[in-house]
């Protein structure tokens, strides 16, 4: 598979992505909550805290703060139902004006939850996944334009792109101040079900010996997943290579010390990215938050729960990918990754 390994022409051309200086690009900050990112949006002058999610595509509210309709709110009479890996929501569809940073999207489809589970700490979800993931989520509709789609179609941004890096989302381009070196682009994988998501083909190895964990295979990038997940056999190999065991209390790999750990590497085409130990170990000062032992070493790697070869062999989750620049390019149906600046 030939991948485009190149410095983004867009990134070279831009001095910055900030809307104040470059028309057609906007940045929206998000808060790093350690296990995920939270984005603030305004709907009808009410502020909501939404989960940053690149693994789903609908935007909705009502999990925490209740939705307050305003003069621009339109109840379409249609129902919304979304099932997640560890949660769900159901409710009604509204069309409303949604403000992200300095930009307002007119007539954005939003779900208003009448019931939800798995979203106790946020008001809902900002879905930045591929548009295809909205298929069948709203009654009487095929697919629903995402917030990125509408920012592009309404002329607010010049490219149908969202990039995430360093605590901000850049809609319409890539902030060159947020990455170093080249952006490596990979086409959306043809392997299902990873192909429905921001799915790419990649290989994984461990340590200086580059011992194989996964040969080149399909997986996804999902900022709503806290951990990096591996197919069951590869996860077992990871435990053996590190000497970790599965902790029954936290569900994470655990060991007495992190001193002997080595980096994980993932390879896209001919380009290899390093995930240093510090990016996949659970911070010791957070051990108590998960019910762990303060003196133990826990790893933010998990079992995806299915064997390799079923079309989704890895998930690169938030705790890893927040340390990279990731480009979600709808217009060119590809994902770009670069090392953070």
Secondary structure, DSSP 8 states (H G I E B T S, - for coil): ---EEE--HHHHH-S---TTTSTT-EEEEEEE-SSSEEEEEEETTEEEEEEEESS----EE-SSS-----TT-EEEEEEEEEEETTEEEEEEEEEEEEEETTEEEEEEEEEEEEEEES-TTSSEEEE-S-GGGGTTSBTT-S----HHHHHHHTTSSSSSEEEEETTEEEETS--GGGEEEEEEEEE--SSTTGGGSSEEEEEEEETTTTEEEEEEEEEEE-TT-SSEEE-HHHHHHHHHHHT-EE-TTTSSEEES-STT---EEEEETTEEEEE-HHHHB--GGGGGGGT--TTSEEESEEE-SS-TTSS--EEE-HHHHTTEEEEEETTTTEEEEEEE-
